[in-house]
Structure formats: C-alpha cells, structure tokens
Amino acid sequence: MRKPARVLWLVDSLAADAGTERQIVNLGSRLNREKFHVQLATLETSSRDAGIAGKIELLNFPLPGRLLSPSGFLRLFRIAAYIRRHRIQIVQGFMFKSSLVAALLGVLCRGTVILSSRRNLGYYYTPAILFAMRLLNRYVTRVVANSEAAKQVAVEREVVSADKVDVLYNGVDMEVFQCAGHSGGEGAVALPEGKRIVGMVANYRPVKDIPLFLDAAALVARQIPDAVFLLVGSGSLQPGLEDQARRLDIADRVIFTAGRGQVQWYLQHMHIGCLSSLSEGFSNSILEYMAAGLPVVASDVGGNAEAIDEVQTGFLVRDRAPESFAAPILRLLRDEPLRVRMGGNGHAACRARFSMDTAVQELEAYYQALLETGAPPRRSGPRPKLAVLSG
C-alpha cells in the first residue's frame, strides 16, 4: 500500500476567527488521510491554536520580524531542514507572508512541489511587494488563486504566466450553515424578536467598507420600521463605526457582535446577507450566506460575480453610493416571495458548485496530478453556473 503523500501547509497565523482561517482548517481536516498526511504550520502562535490542533496536526515555525534578516534566514534554513528530514512532497503557503516563505523555501528545497496562494486582489500591494513577488514567483511550482479575478490580478500585476496560475474555489460545509434549528447561540449577542435582520459577516477592517453598509442601513431604516442591522465580526474600527451609527440616528438598530457567538447561529436569524467590500478574492461570507439560504447583496468586486448569479441568488452592486446599495435590500424586504426564492436558489447553487466536499475532491485531484505528472488536471475556465434555478 502506497504511503500518504506528505503535505505541509504554511499560514501566517490562526489568531483571527475569519473566513480564510476557517476555510483552511476545514479543508485540511477533511483530506483523505490514506492519501495525504497534512501538517499545518503557523508562523505566529495564537491562543486559538490549541483548539484547532484537535482538528488538524498543528506545528509552529515562529518567524517574527523581517524575513530578509540574519535571524529570518536562520529560521528559513530550519524549516527547509524539517522539510528535507520529513520528506515533505508538497509545501503550500496560504496567506501573504506564508506564500513568500513558501517561495523562499523553493530556493532551498529543490524537488519539492512549492505552491503559493492568491486569496485576494492585492489591495495592499506596494511597488516593493510587487518587486519581491515577481522575483520569487520563479521559485514556485504553481500559483493557486481562489477565483478567476484573483488569477487575473496575479497575471497582470505580478507578470506571472497565466499557464502557471490555477483556480481552486473555496468550499463551504453545507450542513453547518443550513437553517435547521437555532442551536449554537451560546455566548452570542442577544437579537431582537420580531425584527427582520439585515446582516454582514466581516471583521471590522477598512477593506470591508462597513461605513457604506451603515449609510445604506440608514436609508433602509427610514422606510422599513422593523429592519435591524447586524455586524458579525470584530476589530479596532468598532468605536468609529458606533459613532457613525449614532450620527445616522440608527444606533439603536445596529448590533455589533464584537467577536461573540458563532457565525452559523447568527446566519440562522438573518434575512439578507450583505457584503460591501472594496476588494475581495472569493468571499467565504457569500458562500456561507448561500449555504444558509440567504439572498445576497454584495458589491461587484473581485470574485463576487463568480459566486452570485445576478437576480437569481443575489444582487451585485456596481455603484458605491449608499442609495445603490440600499435599493436591492429594500426590494428584498418588500417582496418576501422573492427573498425566499432567491435564498433557496442560492442554497441549491452553493450545494451544486461550492460544497466543501467539492473543494476537497478538487484539491486532492490537484495534488495527485502534480505529484504524478508535474502538471495540474485539465480544466476549462471558470466553474459554470447552474443553467436553470428553481422558482
């Protein structure tokens, strides 16, 4: 019997309970252990590591400070020695720093499949970062993007060949996010009864443009008396967002979870899922909304259009004016049959195209092909949307 292929995943940190972190842990814990022995190594420790270690084998390779320094190089050599000693066959970096580390390891670990990831549109790239990425891309075997949009950015801004960039979409655990029962509310913020909840799952960071969501919420609040607005996440921007809600006179209708409670519990109570981001690679929040049977209202950025089927499963907002973002929310709140139908369509589309089972199968086939042939499986373009949806 063939031994499982040894795979090492690198992540910057697991400190945040965010979509990317949940995606990586869920994916790694489901890979076939008879075929792949996966270890997940963090470059920074966090208080969440102990709980995650029960789901996947967890290592720590601390890399504080600058990578390009004497201490940084020493730690890289130690990681490379671990890879050689344990005969790791595939190394994949998932986040920004860990992808750079993976590329540097490509210099030291010849013969190992080295993968770096692109999970956003590089909204934070500087000329220095782009220079480093263009230089290091020659040392990776393949670049893995989580959407066609993220791939396009890598091709255009990093000047990497399109033939070297592969798209593997995120997946979502459908069973976790189904609206069946309201369990899992331990530690959650209390929600008002008899209200319709318009929510957004996103940590409070500038790229999520939560101020746009609040501006739109104020317009909706004037016309829909029973609407309240839920922000599922946490972050240092909360005080400023609370001030904005007070200025808009909707403070009593905006709920901040501040990291408390489980995402799936809040989704079971929401009526519409929103995402007002300035930039997205491929949003886990949108997949979770669809898995929970919620219609989606999202800004038309990045890979959002690859997940949402316009007017069937959600609305893509192209103009960043509050009025434009509020309009589809108002339409859904005023038309309950439409809201329910679009939510059902989204659930069906998500199960068919973006289940975690599908993501696992594609990743296993991808790894197997790289190990056996040195090339990825053949795939023709973006994953097709459903031709016919219910309703």
C-alpha positions in Angstrom: 0.0 0.0 0.0 1.4 3.4 -1.0 2.2 5.7 1.9 0.3 9.0 2.1 1.9 12.0 0.4 3.4 14.3 3.0 2.0 17.9 2.7 3.0 20.9 4.7 0.7 23.9 4.8 2.0 27.3 5.9 -0.2 30.1 7.3 0.7 33.4 8.8 -1.5 33.0 11.9 -4.7 31.4 13.0 -5.4 34.1 15.6 -8.4 35.5 13.7 -11.7 33.6 13.6 -12.2 34.7 10.0 -13.3 33.0 6.7 -9.8 32.2 5.4 -8.7 30.6 8.7 -11.9 28.5 8.9 -11.6 27.5 5.3 -8.1 26.2 5.7 -8.8 24.2 8.9 -12.0 22.7 7.5 -10.3 21.8 4.2 -7.2 20.3 5.9 -9.2 18.2 8.3 -11.2 16.6 5.5 -8.5 15.5 3.1 -8.2 11.7 2.7 -5.6 10.7 5.3 -4.9 7.5 3.4 -3.7 9.6 0.5 -2.3 12.8 2.2 -0.6 13.4 5.5 -1.2 17.1 6.1 0.5 19.3 8.7 -0.5 22.9 9.2 2.3 25.2 10.4 1.8 28.7 11.7 4.4 31.4 11.5 2.9 33.1 14.6 1.3 31.4 17.7 -2.1 32.4 19.0 -4.5 31.4 21.8 -6.7 29.7 19.2 -4.0 27.2 18.2 -4.8 24.7 21.0 -8.4 24.3 19.9 -7.6 24.0 16.2 -4.9 21.3 16.9 -7.8 18.9 17.7 -8.9 19.1 14.0 -5.6 19.1 12.2 -2.0 18.3 13.0 -0.5 21.7 14.0 3.1 22.9 14.0 4.7 26.3 14.7 7.6 27.8 12.9 7.9 31.2 14.5 9.1 33.9 12.1 9.0 37.2 14.0 10.4 40.3 12.4 11.9 40.6 8.9 12.3 37.6 6.7 15.3 39.1 4.9 17.5 39.3 8.0 20.1 37.0 9.6 17.6 35.6 12.1 15.0 35.3 9.3 17.3 33.3 7.1 18.3 31.1 10.0 14.7 30.2 10.6 14.1 29.6 6.9 17.0 27.1 6.9 15.5 25.3 9.9 12.1 25.0 8.1 13.9 23.7 5.0 15.8 21.2 7.1 12.4 20.0 8.5 11.0 19.6 5.0 14.0 17.5 3.9 14.1 15.5 7.1 10.5 14.5 6.9 10.5 14.2 3.1 7.7 16.7 2.6 6.5 16.4 -1.0 4.2 19.5 -1.2 4.6 22.8 0.5 1.8 25.4 0.2 1.7 28.9 1.6 -1.9 30.2 2.0 -1.5 33.8 3.2 0.7 36.7 2.1 3.7 36.2 4.4 3.5 32.4 4.3 3.3 32.5 0.4 6.6 34.5 0.4 8.1 31.9 2.8 7.0 29.1 0.5 8.7 30.8 -2.4 11.9 31.3 -0.5 11.8 27.6 0.5 11.6 26.8 -3.2 15.2 28.1 -3.4 16.3 25.7 -0.6 14.1 22.6 -1.3 14.6 21.7 -4.9 12.5 18.7 -5.9 9.6 19.7 -3.6 6.3 20.9 -5.1 6.1 24.6 -3.9 2.8 26.4 -4.1 1.9 29.9 -3.2 -1.6 31.3 -2.9 -3.5 34.3 -4.0 -6.7 34.8 -2.0 -7.4 38.5 -2.5 -6.8 41.2 -5.2 -3.7 42.6 -3.6 -5.3 45.8 -2.4 -2.3 46.3 -0.1 0.5 45.8 -2.7 3.2 48.3 -2.8 5.9 48.6 -5.5 8.4 46.9 -3.2 5.9 44.0 -2.5 5.3 43.5 -6.2 9.0 43.5 -7.0 9.6 40.8 -4.4 6.6 38.7 -5.6 7.8 38.9 -9.3 11.3 37.9 -8.2 10.1 35.0 -6.1 7.4 33.6 -8.4 10.2 31.9 -10.4 10.9 29.6 -7.5 7.3 28.3 -7.0 5.9 25.3 -8.9 2.4 26.8 -9.3 0.4 29.7 -8.0 -3.1 28.8 -6.6 -5.8 31.5 -6.8 -9.2 31.2 -5.2 -11.0 32.9 -8.1 -10.6 33.9 -11.7 -10.5 37.5 -10.6 -7.6 36.8 -8.2 -5.8 34.9 -11.0 -6.2 37.9 -13.4 -4.6 40.2 -10.8 -1.7 37.8 -10.4 -1.2 37.7 -14.2 -1.4 41.4 -14.7 0.3 42.8 -11.7 2.9 40.1 -10.9 3.6 39.4 -14.6 3.2 35.7 -14.0 2.2 33.5 -16.9 -1.5 32.6 -16.9 -0.4 29.0 -17.5 1.2 28.9 -14.1 -1.8 30.1 -12.2 -4.6 27.6 -11.2 -8.0 28.4 -9.8 -9.3 26.3 -6.9 -12.5 27.8 -5.4 -13.3 27.9 -1.7 -15.8 25.4 -0.3 -18.4 25.6 2.5 -19.7 23.0 4.9 -23.4 23.0 3.8 -24.6 21.1 6.8 -23.2 23.6 9.3 -24.9 26.6 7.7 -28.3 25.1 6.9 -31.2 26.9 8.5 -32.4 23.9 10.5 -32.8 24.6 14.2 -31.5 27.5 16.2 -28.8 25.8 18.3 -25.3 27.2 18.9 -26.3 30.5 20.5 -24.0 30.2 23.5 -22.1 33.4 24.1 -23.9 35.2 21.2 -25.2 38.7 21.4 -29.0 38.8 22.0 -31.1 39.6 18.9 -34.4 41.4 19.0 -37.5 39.4 18.4 -40.0 40.1 15.6 -37.4 42.1 13.6 -36.0 41.5 10.1 -32.3 41.3 10.3 -30.0 42.6 7.5 -26.5 41.4 8.3 -22.9 41.4 7.2 -20.3 38.8 8.3 -16.9 40.6 8.1 -14.3 41.7 10.5 -14.2 45.4 11.1 -11.4 46.4 8.6 -11.2 49.2 6.1 -11.3 46.9 3.1 -14.8 45.7 4.1 -16.1 49.3 3.8 -18.6 48.9 6.6 -19.3 52.7 6.5 -21.0 52.1 3.2 -23.2 49.4 4.7 -24.2 51.7 7.6 -25.0 54.6 5.2 -27.2 52.2 3.2 -28.7 50.9 6.5 -29.8 54.4 7.5 -31.7 54.7 4.2 -33.4 51.4 4.7 -34.3 52.2 8.3 -36.3 55.2 7.2 -38.6 53.0 5.1 -38.6 49.7 6.9 -39.6 50.1 10.6 -38.9 46.5 11.6 -35.4 46.3 10.0 -32.3 46.0 12.2 -28.7 45.7 11.1 -26.2 43.1 12.4 -22.4 43.3 12.0 -20.9 39.8 12.7 -17.2 40.4 13.3 -14.7 42.2 15.4 -11.9 44.8 15.0 -10.4 48.0 16.1 -12.7 50.1 13.9 -15.8 49.4 16.1 -15.7 52.7 18.1 -15.7 54.7 14.9 -18.5 52.6 13.4 -20.5 53.1 16.5 -20.0 56.9 16.2 -21.2 56.7 12.6 -24.4 54.8 13.6 -25.1 57.5 16.2 -24.6 60.3 13.7 -27.0 58.5 11.3 -29.5 58.1 14.2 -29.6 54.3 13.8 -27.5 53.3 16.9 -30.5 51.6 18.4 -30.9 49.4 15.3 -27.3 48.4 14.7 -25.9 45.4 16.6 -22.2 44.7 16.9 -21.2 41.2 17.9 -17.6 42.1 18.7 -16.4 38.6 18.1 -19.0 36.9 20.3 -21.0 33.9 19.2 -20.9 31.6 16.3 -21.3 32.8 12.7 -23.7 30.0 11.8 -26.1 30.9 14.7 -26.4 34.5 13.5 -27.0 33.4 9.9 -29.9 31.3 11.1 -31.6 34.5 12.3 -30.7 36.8 9.3 -33.0 37.6 6.4 -30.4 39.1 4.0 -26.7 38.7 3.8 -24.6 41.7 2.7 -21.0 42.4 1.8 -19.9 46.0 1.0 -16.2 45.3 0.5 -13.9 47.4 -1.6 -11.9 44.3 -2.6 -12.5 40.5 -2.4 -10.7 37.5 -3.8 -13.5 34.9 -3.3 -15.7 35.6 -0.3 -16.3 32.9 2.3 -19.1 35.1 3.7 -21.0 34.9 0.4 -20.8 31.1 0.4 -22.0 31.0 4.0 -24.9 33.2 3.2 -25.9 31.0 0.3 -25.4 27.8 2.3 -27.8 29.3 4.9 -30.4 30.0 2.3 -30.0 33.8 2.4 -30.2 36.1 -0.7 -27.0 38.1 -1.1 -26.4 41.8 -1.7 -22.8 42.5 -2.4 -20.5 45.0 -4.1 -19.4 43.9 -7.6 -15.7 43.4 -6.8 -13.3 40.5 -7.3 -14.7 37.0 -7.4 -18.2 38.0 -6.1 -19.7 37.8 -9.6 -18.3 34.2 -9.9 -20.4 33.1 -6.9 -23.5 35.2 -7.3 -26.0 34.6 -10.1 -27.5 38.1 -10.7 -31.2 38.3 -9.7 -31.3 34.5 -9.2 -29.3 34.2 -6.0 -28.4 37.8 -5.2 -27.7 41.3 -6.4 -24.3 42.8 -7.4 -24.0 46.5 -6.6 -21.7 48.3 -9.1 -22.1 51.8 -7.8 -20.7 52.5 -4.4 -23.4 55.1 -3.5 -25.5 54.3 -0.4 -28.6 54.6 -2.4 -27.4 51.9 -4.8 -26.6 49.5 -2.0 -29.8 50.2 -0.2 -32.1 49.6 -3.3 -31.8 45.8 -3.5 -32.1 45.5 0.3 -35.4 47.4 0.1 -36.6 45.3 -2.8 -36.0 42.1 -0.9 -37.6 43.3 2.3 -40.7 44.5 0.4 -41.0 41.2 -1.6 -41.0 38.2 0.7 -41.6 35.6 -2.0 -38.6 37.0 -4.0 -36.4 36.9 -0.9 -37.3 33.3 -0.1 -37.0 32.2 -3.7 -33.6 33.8 -4.1 -32.4 32.3 -0.8 -33.5 28.9 -2.0 -31.8 29.3 -5.3 -28.6 30.3 -3.6 -28.6 27.3 -1.3 -29.1 25.0 -4.3 -26.4 26.7 -6.3 -24.0 26.6 -3.4 -24.6 22.9 -2.9 -24.0 22.1 -6.5 -20.9 24.3 -7.1 -19.2 25.2 -3.8 -19.7 22.5 -1.2 -16.7 21.6 1.0 -16.9 18.0 -0.5 -16.3 19.5 -4.0 -13.4 21.6 -2.8 -11.8 18.6 -1.1 -12.2 16.4 -4.2 -10.7 19.1 -6.4 -7.7 19.8 -4.1 -7.0 16.0 -3.8 -7.1 15.6 -7.6 -4.9 18.7 -8.0 -2.2 17.4 -5.6 -2.3 13.9 -7.1 -1.8 15.3 -10.6 1.1 17.5 -9.5 2.8 14.6 -7.8 2.2 12.1 -10.7 2.7 14.3 -13.8 4.1 17.6 -12.6 1.1 19.4 -14.1 -2.4 20.2 -12.8 -5.6 18.5 -14.1 -7.0 20.0 -17.2 -9.9 22.4 -16.6 -11.7 24.6 -19.0 -12.3 28.1 -17.5 -14.5 29.1 -14.5 -16.8 26.6 -12.9 -20.1 27.0 -14.7 -23.2 28.5 -13.0 -26.4 26.5 -12.9 -28.3 26.8 -16.2 -31.7 26.6 -14.5 -32.6 27.5 -11.0 -35.8 27.0 -9.0 -38.6 29.5 -8.9 
